[in-house]
Amino acid sequence: MNSLVEYFATDWEVMTVNDWIGTILTVVIFLLMILAYFQVFRPKNRESLESRKHIPFEDEDDAPSGDDDGRP
């Protein structure tokens, strides 16, 4: 067990600004992902999410068709 503690030991005084930014950013993104999972799997939000599940597959009437790209 002691070798495991030594393996995961961190020298906090040697960490640079980039190390701290990476550590903090990783923790913040992890917490945001936990929040997103709770939002998605909460039974209260099921109806609103189910009603919007086909949005990526719907065609937009206002979107350019790509035929008129402005080339002669």
mmCIF file of the N, C-alpha and C atoms, coordinates in Angstrom:
data_MODEL
# 
_entry.id   MODEL 
# 
loop_
_atom_site.group_PDB 
_atom_site.id 
_atom_site.type_symbol 
_atom_site.label_atom_id 
_atom_site.label_alt_id 
_atom_site.label_comp_id 
_atom_site.label_asym_id 
_atom_site.label_entity_id 
_atom_site.label_seq_id 
_atom_site.pdbx_PDB_ins_code 
_atom_site.Cartn_x 
_atom_site.Cartn_y 
_atom_site.Cartn_z 
_atom_site.occupancy 
_atom_site.B_iso_or_equiv 
_atom_site.pdbx_formal_charge 
_atom_site.auth_seq_id 
_atom_site.auth_comp_id 
_atom_site.auth_asym_id 
_atom_site.auth_atom_id 
_atom_site.pdbx_PDB_model_num 
ATOM 1   N N  . MET A 1 1  ? 0.820   -1.196 0.000   1.00 0.00 ? 1  MET A N  1 
ATOM 2   C CA . MET A 1 1  ? 0.000   0.000  0.000   1.00 0.00 ? 1  MET A CA 1 
ATOM 3   C C  . MET A 1 1  ? 0.857   1.250  0.000   1.00 0.00 ? 1  MET A C  1 
ATOM 4   N N  . ASN A 1 2  ? 1.996   1.209  0.650   1.00 0.00 ? 2  ASN A N  1 
ATOM 5   C CA . ASN A 1 2  ? 2.861   2.371  0.723   1.00 0.00 ? 2  ASN A CA 1 
ATOM 6   C C  . ASN A 1 2  ? 3.400   2.753  -0.655  1.00 0.00 ? 2  ASN A C  1 
ATOM 7   N N  . SER A 1 3  ? 3.728   1.761  -1.477  1.00 0.00 ? 3  SER A N  1 
ATOM 8   C CA . SER A 1 3  ? 4.234   2.066  -2.808  1.00 0.00 ? 3  SER A CA 1 
ATOM 9   C C  . SER A 1 3  ? 3.150   2.715  -3.672  1.00 0.00 ? 3  SER A C  1 
ATOM 10  N N  . LEU A 1 4  ? 1.899   2.342  -3.434  1.00 0.00 ? 4  LEU A N  1 
ATOM 11  C CA . LEU A 1 4  ? 0.792   2.954  -4.173  1.00 0.00 ? 4  LEU A CA 1 
ATOM 12  C C  . LEU A 1 4  ? 0.636   4.425  -3.798  1.00 0.00 ? 4  LEU A C  1 
ATOM 13  N N  . VAL A 1 5  ? 0.772   4.734  -2.515  1.00 0.00 ? 5  VAL A N  1 
ATOM 14  C CA . VAL A 1 5  ? 0.695   6.123  -2.056  1.00 0.00 ? 5  VAL A CA 1 
ATOM 15  C C  . VAL A 1 5  ? 1.855   6.928  -2.624  1.00 0.00 ? 5  VAL A C  1 
ATOM 16  N N  . GLU A 1 6  ? 3.027   6.346  -2.655  1.00 0.00 ? 6  GLU A N  1 
ATOM 17  C CA . GLU A 1 6  ? 4.179   7.022  -3.229  1.00 0.00 ? 6  GLU A CA 1 
ATOM 18  C C  . GLU A 1 6  ? 4.017   7.234  -4.723  1.00 0.00 ? 6  GLU A C  1 
ATOM 19  N N  . TYR A 1 7  ? 3.388   6.288  -5.406  1.00 0.00 ? 7  TYR A N  1 
ATOM 20  C CA . TYR A 1 7  ? 3.185   6.390  -6.845  1.00 0.00 ? 7  TYR A CA 1 
ATOM 21  C C  . TYR A 1 7  ? 2.264   7.558  -7.189  1.00 0.00 ? 7  TYR A C  1 
ATOM 22  N N  . PHE A 1 8  ? 1.207   7.749  -6.400  1.00 0.00 ? 8  PHE A N  1 
ATOM 23  C CA . PHE A 1 8  ? 0.238   8.808  -6.673  1.00 0.00 ? 8  PHE A CA 1 
ATOM 24  C C  . PHE A 1 8  ? 0.539   10.095 -5.910  1.00 0.00 ? 8  PHE A C  1 
ATOM 25  N N  . ALA A 1 9  ? 1.667   10.199 -5.258  1.00 0.00 ? 9  ALA A N  1 
ATOM 26  C CA . ALA A 1 9  ? 2.028   11.413 -4.519  1.00 0.00 ? 9  ALA A CA 1 
ATOM 27  C C  . ALA A 1 9  ? 2.259   12.555 -5.496  1.00 0.00 ? 9  ALA A C  1 
ATOM 28  N N  . THR A 1 10 ? 1.863   13.762 -5.097  1.00 0.00 ? 10 THR A N  1 
ATOM 29  C CA . THR A 1 10 ? 2.003   14.938 -5.938  1.00 0.00 ? 10 THR A CA 1 
ATOM 30  C C  . THR A 1 10 ? 2.800   16.000 -5.193  1.00 0.00 ? 10 THR A C  1 
ATOM 31  N N  . ASP A 1 11 ? 3.761   16.566 -5.862  1.00 0.00 ? 11 ASP A N  1 
ATOM 32  C CA . ASP A 1 11 ? 4.538   17.654 -5.285  1.00 0.00 ? 11 ASP A CA 1 
ATOM 33  C C  . ASP A 1 11 ? 3.866   18.956 -5.718  1.00 0.00 ? 11 ASP A C  1 
ATOM 34  N N  . TRP A 1 12 ? 2.999   19.483 -4.874  1.00 0.00 ? 12 TRP A N  1 
ATOM 35  C CA . TRP A 1 12 ? 2.169   20.640 -5.218  1.00 0.00 ? 12 TRP A CA 1 
ATOM 36  C C  . TRP A 1 12 ? 3.002   21.898 -5.449  1.00 0.00 ? 12 TRP A C  1 
ATOM 37  N N  . GLU A 1 13 ? 4.150   22.028 -4.801  1.00 0.00 ? 13 GLU A N  1 
ATOM 38  C CA . GLU A 1 13 ? 4.955   23.242 -4.934  1.00 0.00 ? 13 GLU A CA 1 
ATOM 39  C C  . GLU A 1 13 ? 5.660   23.336 -6.291  1.00 0.00 ? 13 GLU A C  1 
ATOM 40  N N  . VAL A 1 14 ? 5.814   22.219 -6.955  1.00 0.00 ? 14 VAL A N  1 
ATOM 41  C CA . VAL A 1 14 ? 6.532   22.200 -8.224  1.00 0.00 ? 14 VAL A CA 1 
ATOM 42  C C  . VAL A 1 14 ? 5.599   22.439 -9.417  1.00 0.00 ? 14 VAL A C  1 
ATOM 43  N N  . MET A 1 15 ? 4.299   22.386 -9.184  1.00 0.00 ? 15 MET A N  1 
ATOM 44  C CA . MET A 1 15 ? 3.341   22.546 -10.281 1.00 0.00 ? 15 MET A CA 1 
ATOM 45  C C  . MET A 1 15 ? 3.402   23.954 -10.862 1.00 0.00 ? 15 MET A C  1 
ATOM 46  N N  . THR A 1 16 ? 3.436   24.029 -12.189 1.00 0.00 ? 16 THR A N  1 
ATOM 47  C CA . THR A 1 16 ? 3.475   25.319 -12.886 1.00 0.00 ? 16 THR A CA 1 
ATOM 48  C C  . THR A 1 16 ? 2.057   25.834 -13.099 1.00 0.00 ? 16 THR A C  1 
ATOM 49  N N  . VAL A 1 17 ? 1.957   27.018 -13.668 1.00 0.00 ? 17 VAL A N  1 
ATOM 50  C CA . VAL A 1 17 ? 0.647   27.607 -13.955 1.00 0.00 ? 17 VAL A CA 1 
ATOM 51  C C  . VAL A 1 17 ? -0.125  26.719 -14.923 1.00 0.00 ? 17 VAL A C  1 
ATOM 52  N N  . ASN A 1 18 ? 0.556   26.194 -15.927 1.00 0.00 ? 18 ASN A N  1 
ATOM 53  C CA . ASN A 1 18 ? -0.105  25.314 -16.891 1.00 0.00 ? 18 ASN A CA 1 
ATOM 54  C C  . ASN A 1 18 ? -0.626  24.044 -16.222 1.00 0.00 ? 18 ASN A C  1 
ATOM 55  N N  . ASP A 1 19 ? 0.121   23.518 -15.277 1.00 0.00 ? 19 ASP A N  1 
ATOM 56  C CA . ASP A 1 19 ? -0.337  22.339 -14.540 1.00 0.00 ? 19 ASP A CA 1 
ATOM 57  C C  . ASP A 1 19 ? -1.614  22.655 -13.772 1.00 0.00 ? 19 ASP A C  1 
ATOM 58  N N  . TRP A 1 20 ? -1.652  23.809 -13.097 1.00 0.00 ? 20 TRP A N  1 
ATOM 59  C CA . TRP A 1 20 ? -2.830  24.197 -12.320 1.00 0.00 ? 20 TRP A CA 1 
ATOM 60  C C  . TRP A 1 20 ? -4.040  24.444 -13.229 1.00 0.00 ? 20 TRP A C  1 
ATOM 61  N N  . ILE A 1 21 ? -3.798  25.099 -14.355 1.00 0.00 ? 21 ILE A N  1 
ATOM 62  C CA . ILE A 1 21 ? -4.901  25.350 -15.296 1.00 0.00 ? 21 ILE A CA 1 
ATOM 63  C C  . ILE A 1 21 ? -5.463  24.023 -15.796 1.00 0.00 ? 21 ILE A C  1 
ATOM 64  N N  . GLY A 1 22 ? -4.598  23.092 -16.150 1.00 0.00 ? 22 GLY A N  1 
ATOM 65  C CA . GLY A 1 22 ? -5.058  21.787 -16.622 1.00 0.00 ? 22 GLY A CA 1 
ATOM 66  C C  . GLY A 1 22 ? -5.817  21.026 -15.558 1.00 0.00 ? 22 GLY A C  1 
ATOM 67  N N  . THR A 1 23 ? -5.342  21.080 -14.329 1.00 0.00 ? 23 THR A N  1 
ATOM 68  C CA . THR A 1 23 ? -6.010  20.377 -13.233 1.00 0.00 ? 23 THR A CA 1 
ATOM 69  C C  . THR A 1 23 ? -7.386  20.973 -12.955 1.00 0.00 ? 23 THR A C  1 
ATOM 70  N N  . ILE A 1 24 ? -7.435  22.288 -12.868 1.00 0.00 ? 24 ILE A N  1 
ATOM 71  C CA . ILE A 1 24 ? -8.712  22.959 -12.589 1.00 0.00 ? 24 ILE A CA 1 
ATOM 72  C C  . ILE A 1 24 ? -9.691  22.757 -13.734 1.00 0.00 ? 24 ILE A C  1 
ATOM 73  N N  . LEU A 1 25 ? -9.222  22.868 -14.971 1.00 0.00 ? 25 LEU A N  1 
ATOM 74  C CA . LEU A 1 25 ? -10.088 22.672 -16.129 1.00 0.00 ? 25 LEU A CA 1 
ATOM 75  C C  . LEU A 1 25 ? -10.638 21.247 -16.175 1.00 0.00 ? 25 LEU A C  1 
ATOM 76  N N  . THR A 1 26 ? -9.823  20.273 -15.843 1.00 0.00 ? 26 THR A N  1 
ATOM 77  C CA . THR A 1 26 ? -10.272 18.882 -15.816 1.00 0.00 ? 26 THR A CA 1 
ATOM 78  C C  . THR A 1 26 ? -11.362 18.674 -14.769 1.00 0.00 ? 26 THR A C  1 
ATOM 79  N N  . VAL A 1 27 ? -11.177 19.240 -13.601 1.00 0.00 ? 27 VAL A N  1 
ATOM 80  C CA . VAL A 1 27 ? -12.171 19.090 -12.533 1.00 0.00 ? 27 VAL A CA 1 
ATOM 81  C C  . VAL A 1 27 ? -13.471 19.795 -12.905 1.00 0.00 ? 27 VAL A C  1 
ATOM 82  N N  . VAL A 1 28 ? -13.378 20.999 -13.499 1.00 0.00 ? 28 VAL A N  1 
ATOM 83  C CA . VAL A 1 28 ? -14.587 21.742 -13.889 1.00 0.00 ? 28 VAL A CA 1 
ATOM 84  C C  . VAL A 1 28 ? -15.355 20.984 -14.968 1.00 0.00 ? 28 VAL A C  1 
ATOM 85  N N  . ILE A 1 29 ? -14.667 20.463 -15.970 1.00 0.00 ? 29 ILE A N  1 
ATOM 86  C CA . ILE A 1 29 ? -15.338 19.707 -17.035 1.00 0.00 ? 29 ILE A CA 1 
ATOM 87  C C  . ILE A 1 29 ? -15.960 18.433 -16.472 1.00 0.00 ? 29 ILE A C  1 
ATOM 88  N N  . PHE A 1 30 ? -15.284 17.781 -15.543 1.00 0.00 ? 30 PHE A N  1 
ATOM 89  C CA . PHE A 1 30 ? -15.840 16.593 -14.904 1.00 0.00 ? 30 PHE A CA 1 
ATOM 90  C C  . PHE A 1 30 ? -17.137 16.936 -14.177 1.00 0.00 ? 30 PHE A C  1 
ATOM 91  N N  . LEU A 1 31 ? -17.149 18.030 -13.430 1.00 0.00 ? 31 LEU A N  1 
ATOM 92  C CA . LEU A 1 31 ? -18.365 18.433 -12.704 1.00 0.00 ? 31 LEU A CA 1 
ATOM 93  C C  . LEU A 1 31 ? -19.488 18.819 -13.666 1.00 0.00 ? 31 LEU A C  1 
ATOM 94  N N  . LEU A 1 32 ? -19.151 19.484 -14.774 1.00 0.00 ? 32 LEU A N  1 
ATOM 95  C CA . LEU A 1 32 ? -20.170 19.824 -15.768 1.00 0.00 ? 32 LEU A CA 1 
ATOM 96  C C  . LEU A 1 32 ? -20.760 18.573 -16.420 1.00 0.00 ? 32 LEU A C  1 
ATOM 97  N N  . MET A 1 33 ? -19.929 17.565 -16.652 1.00 0.00 ? 33 MET A N  1 
ATOM 98  C CA . MET A 1 33 ? -20.444 16.313 -17.216 1.00 0.00 ? 33 MET A CA 1 
ATOM 99  C C  . MET A 1 33 ? -21.370 15.610 -16.239 1.00 0.00 ? 33 MET A C  1 
ATOM 100 N N  . ILE A 1 34 ? -21.034 15.614 -14.954 1.00 0.00 ? 34 ILE A N  1 
ATOM 101 C CA . ILE A 1 34 ? -21.916 15.028 -13.941 1.00 0.00 ? 34 ILE A CA 1 
ATOM 102 C C  . ILE A 1 34 ? -23.250 15.760 -13.941 1.00 0.00 ? 34 ILE A C  1 
ATOM 103 N N  . LEU A 1 35 ? -23.199 17.092 -13.998 1.00 0.00 ? 35 LEU A N  1 
ATOM 104 C CA . LEU A 1 35 ? -24.427 17.892 -14.035 1.00 0.00 ? 35 LEU A CA 1 
ATOM 105 C C  . LEU A 1 35 ? -25.261 17.557 -15.274 1.00 0.00 ? 35 LEU A C  1 
ATOM 106 N N  . ALA A 1 36 ? -24.606 17.420 -16.424 1.00 0.00 ? 36 ALA A N  1 
ATOM 107 C CA . ALA A 1 36 ? -25.323 17.092 -17.662 1.00 0.00 ? 36 ALA A CA 1 
ATOM 108 C C  . ALA A 1 36 ? -25.974 15.719 -17.570 1.00 0.00 ? 36 ALA A C  1 
ATOM 109 N N  . TYR A 1 37 ? -25.288 14.746 -17.003 1.00 0.00 ? 37 TYR A N  1 
ATOM 110 C CA . TYR A 1 37 ? -25.870 13.416 -16.859 1.00 0.00 ? 37 TYR A CA 1 
ATOM 111 C C  . TYR A 1 37 ? -27.090 13.439 -15.944 1.00 0.00 ? 37 TYR A C  1 
ATOM 112 N N  . PHE A 1 38 ? -27.011 14.175 -14.842 1.00 0.00 ? 38 PHE A N  1 
ATOM 113 C CA . PHE A 1 38 ? -28.165 14.275 -13.961 1.00 0.00 ? 38 PHE A CA 1 
ATOM 114 C C  . PHE A 1 38 ? -29.336 14.954 -14.661 1.00 0.00 ? 38 PHE A C  1 
ATOM 115 N N  . GLN A 1 39 ? -29.047 15.963 -15.479 1.00 0.00 ? 39 GLN A N  1 
ATOM 116 C CA . GLN A 1 39 ? -30.109 16.662 -16.204 1.00 0.00 ? 39 GLN A CA 1 
ATOM 117 C C  . GLN A 1 39 ? -30.782 15.724 -17.205 1.00 0.00 ? 39 GLN A C  1 
ATOM 118 N N  . VAL A 1 40 ? -29.993 14.941 -17.913 1.00 0.00 ? 40 VAL A N  1 
ATOM 119 C CA . VAL A 1 40 ? -30.535 14.073 -18.957 1.00 0.00 ? 40 VAL A CA 1 
ATOM 120 C C  . VAL A 1 40 ? -31.304 12.899 -18.364 1.00 0.00 ? 40 VAL A C  1 
ATOM 121 N N  . PHE A 1 41 ? -30.809 12.307 -17.295 1.00 0.00 ? 41 PHE A N  1 
ATOM 122 C CA . PHE A 1 41 ? -31.437 11.107 -16.760 1.00 0.00 ? 41 PHE A CA 1 
ATOM 123 C C  . PHE A 1 41 ? -32.485 11.384 -15.690 1.00 0.00 ? 41 PHE A C  1 
ATOM 124 N N  . ARG A 1 42 ? -32.783 12.623 -15.418 1.00 0.00 ? 42 ARG A N  1 
ATOM 125 C CA . ARG A 1 42 ? -33.808 12.956 -14.435 1.00 0.00 ? 42 ARG A CA 1 
ATOM 126 C C  . ARG A 1 42 ? -35.187 12.714 -15.049 1.00 0.00 ? 42 ARG A C  1 
ATOM 127 N N  . PRO A 1 43 ? -36.035 11.943 -14.411 1.00 0.00 ? 43 PRO A N  1 
ATOM 128 C CA . PRO A 1 43 ? -37.349 11.619 -14.984 1.00 0.00 ? 43 PRO A CA 1 
ATOM 129 C C  . PRO A 1 43 ? -38.223 12.858 -15.241 1.00 0.00 ? 43 PRO A C  1 
ATOM 130 N N  . LYS A 1 44 ? -38.030 13.903 -14.473 1.00 0.00 ? 44 LYS A N  1 
ATOM 131 C CA . LYS A 1 44 ? -38.820 15.120 -14.636 1.00 0.00 ? 44 LYS A CA 1 
ATOM 132 C C  . LYS A 1 44 ? -38.583 15.764 -16.008 1.00 0.00 ? 44 LYS A C  1 
ATOM 133 N N  . ASN A 1 45 ? -37.403 15.611 -16.568 1.00 0.00 ? 45 ASN A N  1 
ATOM 134 C CA . ASN A 1 45 ? -37.051 16.246 -17.841 1.00 0.00 ? 45 ASN A CA 1 
ATOM 135 C C  . ASN A 1 45 ? -37.319 15.362 -19.047 1.00 0.00 ? 45 ASN A C  1 
ATOM 136 N N  . ARG A 1 46 ? -37.884 14.215 -18.841 1.00 0.00 ? 46 ARG A N  1 
ATOM 137 C CA . ARG A 1 46 ? -38.072 13.254 -19.931 1.00 0.00 ? 46 ARG A CA 1 
ATOM 138 C C  . ARG A 1 46 ? -38.937 13.804 -21.064 1.00 0.00 ? 46 ARG A C  1 
ATOM 139 N N  . GLU A 1 47 ? -40.068 14.422 -20.733 1.00 0.00 ? 47 GLU A N  1 
ATOM 140 C CA . GLU A 1 47 ? -40.975 14.914 -21.772 1.00 0.00 ? 47 GLU A CA 1 
ATOM 141 C C  . GLU A 1 47 ? -40.311 15.983 -22.645 1.00 0.00 ? 47 GLU A C  1 
ATOM 142 N N  . SER A 1 48 ? -39.625 16.928 -22.031 1.00 0.00 ? 48 SER A N  1 
ATOM 143 C CA . SER A 1 48 ? -39.013 17.997 -22.824 1.00 0.00 ? 48 SER A CA 1 
ATOM 144 C C  . SER A 1 48 ? -37.881 17.457 -23.699 1.00 0.00 ? 48 SER A C  1 
ATOM 145 N N  . LEU A 1 49 ? -37.121 16.500 -23.202 1.00 0.00 ? 49 LEU A N  1 
ATOM 146 C CA . LEU A 1 49 ? -36.044 15.929 -24.005 1.00 0.00 ? 49 LEU A CA 1 
ATOM 147 C C  . LEU A 1 49 ? -36.585 15.028 -25.112 1.00 0.00 ? 49 LEU A C  1 
ATOM 148 N N  . GLU A 1 50 ? -37.628 14.264 -24.813 1.00 0.00 ? 50 GLU A N  1 
ATOM 149 C CA . GLU A 1 50 ? -38.227 13.390 -25.830 1.00 0.00 ? 50 GLU A CA 1 
ATOM 150 C C  . GLU A 1 50 ? -38.838 14.211 -26.963 1.00 0.00 ? 50 GLU A C  1 
ATOM 151 N N  . SER A 1 51 ? -39.399 15.364 -26.649 1.00 0.00 ? 51 SER A N  1 
ATOM 152 C CA . SER A 1 51 ? -40.015 16.182 -27.685 1.00 0.00 ? 51 SER A CA 1 
ATOM 153 C C  . SER A 1 51 ? -38.968 16.823 -28.598 1.00 0.00 ? 51 SER A C  1 
ATOM 154 N N  . ARG A 1 52 ? -37.727 16.924 -28.145 1.00 0.00 ? 52 ARG A N  1 
ATOM 155 C CA . ARG A 1 52 ? -36.669 17.557 -28.942 1.00 0.00 ? 52 ARG A CA 1 
ATOM 156 C C  . ARG A 1 52 ? -35.675 16.564 -29.514 1.00 0.00 ? 52 ARG A C  1 
ATOM 157 N N  . LYS A 1 53 ? -35.938 15.279 -29.453 1.00 0.00 ? 53 LYS A N  1 
ATOM 158 C CA . LYS A 1 53 ? -34.928 14.306 -29.874 1.00 0.00 ? 53 LYS A CA 1 
ATOM 159 C C  . LYS A 1 53 ? -34.731 14.228 -31.390 1.00 0.00 ? 53 LYS A C  1 
ATOM 160 N N  . HIS A 1 54 ? -35.682 14.716 -32.171 1.00 0.00 ? 54 HIS A N  1 
ATOM 161 C CA . HIS A 1 54 ? -35.562 14.641 -33.630 1.00 0.00 ? 54 HIS A CA 1 
ATOM 162 C C  . HIS A 1 54 ? -35.081 15.946 -34.252 1.00 0.00 ? 54 HIS A C  1 
ATOM 163 N N  . ILE A 1 55 ? -34.706 16.927 -33.459 1.00 0.00 ? 55 ILE A N  1 
ATOM 164 C CA . ILE A 1 55 ? -34.263 18.211 -33.987 1.00 0.00 ? 55 ILE A CA 1 
ATOM 165 C C  . ILE A 1 55 ? -33.066 18.074 -34.931 1.00 0.00 ? 55 ILE A C  1 
ATOM 166 N N  . PRO A 1 56 ? -32.058 17.246 -34.649 1.00 0.00 ? 56 PRO A N  1 
ATOM 167 C CA . PRO A 1 56 ? -30.922 17.169 -35.582 1.00 0.00 ? 56 PRO A CA 1 
ATOM 168 C C  . PRO A 1 56 ? -31.299 16.607 -36.957 1.00 0.00 ? 56 PRO A C  1 
ATOM 169 N N  . PHE A 1 57 ? -32.405 15.892 -37.040 1.00 0.00 ? 57 PHE A N  1 
ATOM 170 C CA . PHE A 1 57 ? -32.777 15.253 -38.307 1.00 0.00 ? 57 PHE A CA 1 
ATOM 171 C C  . PHE A 1 57 ? -33.796 16.053 -39.107 1.00 0.00 ? 57 PHE A C  1 
ATOM 172 N N  . GLU A 1 58 ? -34.309 17.140 -38.563 1.00 0.00 ? 58 GLU A N  1 
ATOM 173 C CA . GLU A 1 58 ? -35.313 17.944 -39.257 1.00 0.00 ? 58 GLU A CA 1 
ATOM 174 C C  . GLU A 1 58 ? -34.635 18.857 -40.272 1.00 0.00 ? 58 GLU A C  1 
ATOM 175 N N  . ASP A 1 59 ? -35.319 19.056 -41.403 1.00 0.00 ? 59 ASP A N  1 
ATOM 176 C CA . ASP A 1 59 ? -34.817 19.976 -42.415 1.00 0.00 ? 59 ASP A CA 1 
ATOM 177 C C  . ASP A 1 59 ? -35.206 21.394 -42.042 1.00 0.00 ? 59 ASP A C  1 
ATOM 178 N N  . GLU A 1 60 ? -34.299 22.320 -42.336 1.00 0.00 ? 60 GLU A N  1 
ATOM 179 C CA . GLU A 1 60 ? -34.597 23.718 -42.092 1.00 0.00 ? 60 GLU A CA 1 
ATOM 180 C C  . GLU A 1 60 ? -35.048 24.343 -43.400 1.00 0.00 ? 60 GLU A C  1 
ATOM 181 N N  . ASP A 1 61 ? -36.126 25.108 -43.339 1.00 0.00 ? 61 ASP A N  1 
ATOM 182 C CA . ASP A 1 61 ? -36.609 25.774 -44.543 1.00 0.00 ? 61 ASP A CA 1 
ATOM 183 C C  . ASP A 1 61 ? -35.777 27.003 -44.879 1.00 0.00 ? 61 ASP A C  1 
ATOM 184 N N  . ASP A 1 62 ? -35.163 27.612 -43.875 1.00 0.00 ? 62 ASP A N  1 
ATOM 185 C CA . ASP A 1 62 ? -34.407 28.840 -44.087 1.00 0.00 ? 62 ASP A CA 1 
ATOM 186 C C  . ASP A 1 62 ? -32.962 28.577 -44.504 1.00 0.00 ? 62 ASP A C  1 
ATOM 187 N N  . ALA A 1 63 ? -32.506 27.359 -44.385 1.00 0.00 ? 63 ALA A N  1 
ATOM 188 C CA . ALA A 1 63 ? -31.097 27.058 -44.662 1.00 0.00 ? 63 ALA A CA 1 
ATOM 189 C C  . ALA A 1 63 ? -30.839 27.118 -46.170 1.00 0.00 ? 63 ALA A C  1 
ATOM 190 N N  . PRO A 1 64 ? -29.658 27.612 -46.552 1.00 0.00 ? 64 PRO A N  1 
ATOM 191 C CA . PRO A 1 64 ? -29.328 27.627 -47.978 1.00 0.00 ? 64 PRO A CA 1 
ATOM 192 C C  . PRO A 1 64 ? -29.176 26.199 -48.497 1.00 0.00 ? 64 PRO A C  1 
ATOM 193 N N  . SER A 1 65 ? -29.594 25.998 -49.712 1.00 0.00 ? 65 SER A N  1 
ATOM 194 C CA . SER A 1 65 ? -29.602 24.654 -50.273 1.00 0.00 ? 65 SER A CA 1 
ATOM 195 C C  . SER A 1 65 ? -28.228 24.207 -50.758 1.00 0.00 ? 65 SER A C  1 
ATOM 196 N N  . GLY A 1 66 ? -27.318 25.142 -50.960 1.00 0.00 ? 66 GLY A N  1 
ATOM 197 C CA . GLY A 1 66 ? -26.000 24.786 -51.448 1.00 0.00 ? 66 GLY A CA 1 
ATOM 198 C C  . GLY A 1 66 ? -25.895 24.862 -52.950 1.00 0.00 ? 66 GLY A C  1 
ATOM 199 N N  . ASP A 1 67 ? -27.026 25.004 -53.656 1.00 0.00 ? 67 ASP A N  1 
ATOM 200 C CA . ASP A 1 67 ? -26.995 25.113 -55.103 1.00 0.00 ? 67 ASP A CA 1 
ATOM 201 C C  . ASP A 1 67 ? -26.507 26.475 -55.557 1.00 0.00 ? 67 ASP A C  1 
ATOM 202 N N  . ASP A 1 68 ? -26.846 27.513 -54.806 1.00 0.00 ? 68 ASP A N  1 
ATOM 203 C CA . ASP A 1 68 ? -26.453 28.868 -55.146 1.00 0.00 ? 68 ASP A CA 1 
ATOM 204 C C  . ASP A 1 68 ? -25.279 29.269 -54.281 1.00 0.00 ? 68 ASP A C  1 
ATOM 205 N N  . ASP A 1 69 ? -24.077 28.883 -54.697 1.00 0.00 ? 69 ASP A N  1 
ATOM 206 C CA . ASP A 1 69 ? -22.904 29.185 -53.883 1.00 0.00 ? 69 ASP A CA 1 
ATOM 207 C C  . ASP A 1 69 ? -22.192 30.456 -54.342 1.00 0.00 ? 69 ASP A C  1 
ATOM 208 N N  . GLY A 1 70 ? -22.743 31.162 -55.299 1.00 0.00 ? 70 GLY A N  1 
ATOM 209 C CA . GLY A 1 70 ? -22.180 32.442 -55.710 1.00 0.00 ? 70 GLY A CA 1 
ATOM 210 C C  . GLY A 1 70 ? -21.105 32.326 -56.769 1.00 0.00 ? 70 GLY A C  1 
ATOM 211 N N  . ARG A 1 71 ? -20.842 31.124 -57.235 1.00 0.00 ? 71 ARG A N  1 
ATOM 212 C CA . ARG A 1 71 ? -19.831 30.958 -58.279 1.00 0.00 ? 71 ARG A CA 1 
ATOM 213 C C  . ARG A 1 71 ? -20.487 31.139 -59.650 1.00 0.00 ? 71 ARG A C  1 
ATOM 214 N N  . PRO A 1 72 ? -19.723 31.697 -60.591 1.00 0.00 ? 72 PRO A N  1 
ATOM 215 C CA . PRO A 1 72 ? -20.292 31.874 -61.968 1.00 0.00 ? 72 PRO A CA 1 
ATOM 216 C C  . PRO A 1 72 ? -20.412 30.573 -62.700 1.00 0.00 ? 72 PRO A C  1 
# 
